[in-house]
Amino acid sequence: MEFLVNIKIEWPADGDPERWARIVAEERAMAARLAEAGHLVRIWRVPGRRENWGVWRASSASELHEILSGLPVWPWMDLTVHPLAWHPADPDPHDPRPESPIGLGPAG
């Protein structure tokens, strides 16, 4: 399954900057591992904010929760998760999904 995830970081204004630097380094290292494992597909920064949008893959919403709650910045995250489904007008010709059993294109 794919999910569109919006993550807003609510780090306290009086938070320790050294701790923040460590958390950011840990977060980037974990993001690289999650990307390598196929869970983090794409990610975009929202300019001027501690916020991002990403496409994530997991076998279920429960697995996605386990992944996201394991992130170092989890205690300061405000999340919005949108499950995604395949659309028959998707222009991606590289979509790897097999044909639908009812002949309407790739299965969703």
Backbone torsions as a table, in degrees:
resi	resn	phi	psi	omega
1	MET	NA	149.0	175.2
2	GLU	-113.5	149.0	-177.5
3	PHE	-136.0	138.6	170.3
4	LEU	-95.6	120.0	-172.8
5	VAL	-120.7	128.6	173.5
6	ASN	-106.0	124.5	-180.0
7	ILE	-119.1	121.9	173.6
8	LYS	-112.9	130.6	-179.3
9	ILE	-97.5	125.8	-179.7
10	GLU	-111.0	67.3	178.7
11	TRP	-77.0	132.6	-178.0
12	PRO	-63.0	141.9	-179.5
13	ALA	-57.3	-31.6	-179.5
14	ASP	-98.3	16.3	179.6
15	GLY	-66.4	150.9	-178.6
16	ASP	-66.9	118.5	-178.1
17	PRO	-64.1	-31.5	177.7
18	GLU	-68.8	-40.5	176.5
19	ARG	-62.9	-42.9	178.4
20	TRP	-58.9	-44.3	179.8
21	ALA	-60.9	-40.9	177.8
22	ARG	-64.8	-43.8	-179.3
23	ILE	-63.3	-42.4	179.1
24	VAL	-61.4	-43.5	179.1
25	ALA	-63.2	-43.9	177.8
26	GLU	-63.1	-40.9	-178.6
27	GLU	-63.2	-44.3	-179.8
28	ARG	-65.9	-39.3	177.9
29	ALA	-65.2	-42.4	179.5
30	MET	-67.4	-38.8	178.0
31	ALA	-59.8	-40.5	178.4
32	ALA	-62.8	-41.8	178.5
33	ARG	-66.2	-40.6	179.5
34	LEU	-67.7	-35.3	175.9
35	ALA	-65.9	-43.5	179.0
36	GLU	-62.2	-34.2	179.8
37	ALA	-80.6	-6.3	177.8
38	GLY	90.1	6.1	-179.8
39	HIS	-84.1	-42.4	178.3
40	LEU	-96.7	107.4	-173.6
41	VAL	-88.8	-48.9	179.2
42	ARG	-147.7	153.9	176.8
43	ILE	-149.9	139.0	179.3
44	TRP	-127.1	137.7	176.1
45	ARG	-85.4	146.0	170.7
46	VAL	-94.1	113.2	-175.7
47	PRO	-55.6	136.3	175.4
48	GLY	78.3	7.0	-177.7
49	ARG	-136.1	159.9	169.6
50	ARG	-90.7	73.7	-173.6
51	GLU	-153.0	147.1	174.9
52	ASN	-147.8	162.2	172.6
53	TRP	-121.3	137.7	179.3
54	GLY	-145.5	156.3	170.6
55	VAL	-101.7	123.9	-177.7
56	TRP	-119.8	149.7	175.1
57	ARG	-120.7	137.7	175.4
58	ALA	-155.8	160.3	-179.3
59	SER	-72.4	-19.9	-178.5
60	SER	-162.4	168.7	175.1
61	ALA	-63.1	-34.4	178.8
62	SER	-64.6	-42.7	178.2
63	GLU	-64.9	-40.8	177.6
64	LEU	-59.5	-42.6	178.2
65	HIS	-59.1	-44.1	179.1
66	GLU	-60.7	-41.6	179.9
67	ILE	-64.5	-52.2	-176.0
68	LEU	-66.1	-38.2	-179.2
69	SER	-72.4	-11.6	175.6
70	GLY	-88.9	-5.5	179.4
71	LEU	-69.7	142.2	-178.6
72	PRO	-57.2	-30.4	-176.9
73	VAL	-89.8	4.4	-177.4
74	TRP	-45.5	-46.3	-177.2
75	PRO	-61.1	-18.2	-177.3
76	TRP	-112.8	14.7	-176.2
77	MET	-94.1	137.8	167.6
78	ASP	-112.7	114.1	-172.4
79	LEU	-108.9	147.1	165.6
80	THR	-131.3	126.0	-177.0
81	VAL	-119.8	130.1	177.6
82	HIS	-120.8	113.0	173.9
83	PRO	-65.2	142.6	-178.5
84	LEU	-113.6	148.7	176.8
85	ALA	-130.1	150.9	179.2
86	TRP	-62.3	142.3	178.6
87	HIS	-115.2	135.0	-176.8
88	PRO	-64.6	-16.6	177.8
89	ALA	-97.2	12.0	179.1
90	ASP	-58.4	122.4	-176.5
91	PRO	-80.4	0.8	-177.0
92	ASP	-74.2	107.2	-179.5
93	PRO	-75.1	-7.5	-178.6
94	HIS	-98.1	11.2	-179.8
95	ASP	-59.5	121.7	-174.6
96	PRO	-82.3	0.2	-175.2
97	ARG	-69.8	143.3	179.4
98	PRO	-72.4	165.4	178.2
99	GLU	-62.3	146.4	177.4
100	SER	-67.8	144.5	178.4
101	PRO	-65.0	-17.5	179.5
102	ILE	-102.5	10.9	172.4
103	GLY	74.3	27.3	-179.3
104	LEU	-103.6	14.8	-178.6
105	GLY	107.2	-167.9	-176.9
106	PRO	-55.8	143.0	177.3
107	ALA	-68.8	146.4	-178.3
108	GLY	-96.3	NA	NA
